[in-house]
Amino acid sequence: MAGALTLGAPLGISLSLQGSYRTDKAMAFAAIAGIDLLRLTVYRQSLLPLWPNPFPAQQRGQDVASR
């Protein structure tokens, strides 16, 4: 039997908890923390009033083709 739980937070932060239990009483646990650097920096659209994004990937109201 195996299971996993993955939680996501704003700014590209994630946490994954995993576990496994086998019939021969072997158990395994894992925890993985991750940060999506592009979502934290270039693609960030939240917290702009507190933390400005100097190099946004796309300006608001502007298509990529029009740049």
C-alpha positions as CSV (number, residue, x, y, z in Angstrom):
1,M,0.0,0.0,0.0
2,A,1.3,3.5,-0.9
3,G,0.1,7.0,-0.6
4,A,1.1,10.5,-1.3
5,L,-0.1,14.0,-0.4
6,T,1.1,17.1,-2.2
7,L,0.3,20.6,-1.0
8,G,0.9,23.7,-3.0
9,A,1.3,27.3,-1.8
10,P,1.5,30.7,-3.6
11,L,4.8,31.7,-5.2
12,G,5.6,28.2,-6.4
13,I,6.2,26.6,-3.1
14,S,5.2,22.9,-2.7
15,L,5.5,20.1,-0.2
16,S,5.0,16.4,-0.9
17,L,4.6,13.7,1.8
18,Q,4.8,10.1,0.7
19,G,4.5,6.8,2.5
20,S,4.6,3.1,1.8
21,Y,3.8,0.0,3.8
22,R,4.5,-3.5,2.5
23,T,3.3,-7.0,3.6
24,D,6.7,-7.9,4.9
25,K,6.4,-5.0,7.4
26,A,8.8,-2.7,5.5
27,M,7.9,0.9,5.8
28,A,9.1,4.0,3.9
29,F,8.5,7.7,4.3
30,A,9.6,10.7,2.3
31,A,9.1,14.4,2.4
32,I,10.0,16.6,-0.5
33,A,10.0,20.4,-0.5
34,G,10.2,22.3,-3.7
35,I,10.4,25.9,-5.0
36,D,9.5,26.8,-8.6
37,L,12.1,29.6,-9.3
38,L,10.4,30.9,-12.4
39,R,7.0,31.2,-10.7
40,L,8.7,32.9,-7.7
41,T,10.5,35.4,-9.9
42,V,9.6,36.0,-13.6
43,Y,6.0,34.7,-13.6
44,R,4.9,36.1,-10.2
45,Q,1.7,38.0,-10.3
46,S,1.0,38.1,-6.6
47,L,2.4,40.4,-3.9
48,L,3.3,43.1,-6.5
49,P,2.5,46.1,-4.2
50,L,4.8,44.7,-1.5
51,W,7.5,43.1,-3.7
52,P,7.7,44.6,-7.3
53,N,8.6,42.3,-10.1
54,P,11.3,44.2,-12.1
55,F,11.4,41.8,-15.0
56,P,7.8,40.4,-15.5
57,A,7.4,37.8,-18.3
58,Q,4.3,39.6,-19.7
59,Q,3.1,43.1,-19.1
60,R,-0.5,43.4,-18.0
61,G,-2.8,44.1,-20.9
62,Q,-0.1,43.3,-23.5
63,D,0.3,40.2,-25.6
64,V,3.7,38.6,-26.1
65,A,3.4,39.1,-29.9
66,S,3.0,42.9,-29.5
67,R,6.4,43.3,-27.7
